[in-house]
Amino acid sequence: MSDRAITAHALLPPAEAQAVLLTWVDDTLVVETRIHPLPEGFQVRWRIRHGDSPDDALLAAETARSLALCLARDGRWVVDGRDGPRP
């Protein structure tokens, strides 16, 4: 199983930051989230894991692209980093 990760932070109260967290599980894709407190705000890490087939990798890449786009459009988030292959 391969994975990609996106880390971002925002100046949000804990309840609002937790409301943003997504946990989605199916047969080929798992999105795990972890929240870390910062001196100001919180950092959320989304880890997108997928199976070994090329279709699974494409699904994970599209999910990562969509999540990054949502974070950018939201305006409250600053994307700190991205791990894994770039599409």
Secondary structure, DSSP 8 states (H G I E B T S, - for coil): -EEEEEEEEE---HHHHHHH---EE-SSEEEEEEEEE-SSSEEEEEEEEE-SSHHHHHHHHHHHHHHHHHHHHHSS-EEEEEES---
